[in-house]
């Protein structure tokens, strides 16, 4: 089983994460930010990664540190659970429709963190979460995992739908990328023989 446990404590947040990459999409998420919890639940359910995440942050200031550090901690857990990435498919992509919205996500678990972001919101908040933090969440997550991540909303109007289609699409792409390819389960999917960066 590919599992990991992370404890991250700073002067701004304290976060505990447990994941199982080969799970059933079972989740227990509490960040103190309702909309972020909803998005992380979508990520778990549709990637089939079991996620237990509890974050206590300085929400009396704003949601930035808690959102950012939850992405970092979860990304570190995914990176740890992947180990040397031997046998994984490595690449994943997905289209995620949600009513009037359609998003496209592509992932390369390459060891080289990069984010291409082509999405926008027309309102400043969704619940208590600043919508500008959604891009920052994906940037922090991609950096901590060590993956190239392309995120694009092809079209959409409803801000909730846009955000949810991004997280659902990322979940489905991630599910594909982390799956073990039985034809190459003993090999790192790179001609370099390693997926550790440039």
N, C-alpha and C positions, 0 to 999 in steps of 0.2 A: 504494500500500500504506500502510495506517495503522499505523505502527510508532513505537516510542519506546524510548529507552535512558535509564536513571536510575542515577546513582551517588549513594548517600546514606551519609555518614560522620558519626558522632557519637562521643562518648567511650565510648558503650555498644555500638554496632554499626557494621559496615560492610557495605553491601548493594549489589549490582549486579543490575539487572533489565533484560532486553530482552524486548519483547513485539511481537507482530504480531496485531492484531485480526482480520485476514482470513486467519488461519492454518488449520491442520488439527488443532489440539489436541496439538501436539508439545511436550513439556516436558522440562526439565532443572532439577530443583529440589534445592537443598541448603541447609537452614537449621540443621542440627545437631539438629533436633527431629523425630524420625522420624514422629510422628503428624501434625505440621503439614505435613511434606513430602507425606504421603499425601493430605491434604486439598487441598493446592495442585495436586497432580497431577490430582485429580478435577475441580477448578475448570478447569484447562486443557483436559482431555480433553472435558468436556461443554459447554464454552463455545466450543470450537474456536479459542480464543486460544492462540497459541504463547507459551509462557512459559519464559524462562531466568532463574532467580533463584538467586543465591548469597549467603548471609548468614553473616557471622561475628560472633557476639555474645558477651556476657558470661554465658555459660551456667553459669559457676561460681557466679554469684549465683542466678539462676533463669531461667525461660524468658520472662519478661514482656517485656523490652526487644526481644528478637529477634522474638517473635511480633508485637508492636505495630509495630515498625519495618518488618517485612516487609510488613505490610498497608498502611502509609503509602507505602512505595516502590512497591509494585505498583499502588496506587490512583493515585499520581502519574503512573505510566507510562500507565495507562488514560486518565486525563484528558488527558495530553499527546497521546496517539495520536488521541483523539477530535477534537482541534482545536476549532473553533467548533461542533462537533456538527451541522454541516449535513448534512441528508439522513437522519439516523438515525431509527429507529422511535421512540426515546425511552423507550417503556414496554415492560415485559416482565413476565411472570409464569409461574410453573411450580408444578406439584404434583410432588413427588418421593417415591415410595414406596420403602422398603427393608425388605423382610420385614414385620415387624409395625409399622413406623414410617411415618408419612406427614407430610411437611412442605409448607408453602405459602410461596412467596416472591413478592413483588411489588416491582418496581423502577421508579423514574422518574428518568431521568438529566436532572435538572432544573437542576442547578447549585446546588441548595439541599440541603445535607447534612442527613439526618435518619435516625434508626434507631428503629423500633418492634420490640421484642424480646419474643417470647412463646415461650420455650423454656427448658427446665431440665434439669439433669443430676443424677443421684443418686450419682455417685462423683466424688471430687476430681480425679482424673487419668485421662487416656487416654494410655497410654505415659508419656512424660515431660512431656506438655502438661497444664497445669492447665486443667480444664474451664471455669473462670470466664473464661479468656482467649479462649474461642471467641466469646462475645458481644463482648468487647473487640476482637477481630480484625475482626469485621464492622463495628463502630462506627468503627474507624480507617480501614478500607477505604472505607466509604461517605463519610466525611469527606474523604478524599483525592481520590476520584473527583469528588465533588460530586453525590451522588445521594441520593434518598429511598429507603430500603430497609425493607421490612416483612418480618420473619422470624418464622415461626410453626410450631411442631411441633403438629400436630393431635392426634396420639397416637403412643405409642411407649414401649418399655421398655428396650431395649438401648442403652446410652450411645454405643457405637461407631456403631450404626445411626442414631441421632438426629443425631450430628455429620455423618456422611457424607451423609445425606439433605439436610441444610441446605446443605452445600457443592455438592452436585449440583444441587439446586433453584436455588441462586443462579447457578450456571453456566448452566443452561438459560434462566433469566430474563434474565441478562446477554446471552447470545447473541442473544435476540430483540430486546432494547433497543438494541444497538449495530449491528444490521443496517441497511444502507442501503435505504431505501424508494425503489424506482426511479421511483415517481410523483412524488416530491418530493425528488429527490437534490440539488437546488440550493437548498433552503430549510431554514432552521432551524425545527424543529418547535415553534414557539411563536408565539402571536399578538403577543407583545412584540417578536419579531424577534431575540431573544437568549436564550441559556441560560447566564447568567453569575451567577445569584444573585437575591436579592430585589430 
